[in-house]
Amino acid sequence: QVQVVESGGGLVQAGGSLRLSCAASGRTFSAYNMGWFRQPPGKEREFVAAIGRSGTSYSDSVKGRFTISRDNTKNTLYLQMYSLKPEDTAVYYCAASVQPVWPGHYNYDYWGQGTQVTVSS
């Protein structure tokens, strides 16, 4: 079983930056396909970014502003967010999958509890 725990959320002013972290359990972290999702208030969950052996992918809304990365020595996934907008306000979720996942798809096996990101105007 895999456990993922997000952290790093908080309140930031528009135009600011924030880095989210996702700590994953297991000794085969490097083999996991990882993704970030978010759920804005009053909206459905949406894809943000993903990273796997095939590379990285991003939603159009965050492309050029967000960067997904991982440190396999620390079993940690990151989401570096720049030029934050009020529209980025959401609960951000980390997800992991042993199997490859098509970019933007939701078929991950394990999900974190989420971390709140609030961007003020």
Summary of the structure (lengths in Angstrom):
residues: 121
radius of gyration: 13.3
end to end distance: 40.3
largest distance: 41.5
contacts: 360
relative contact order: 0.33
helix: 5%
strand: 50%
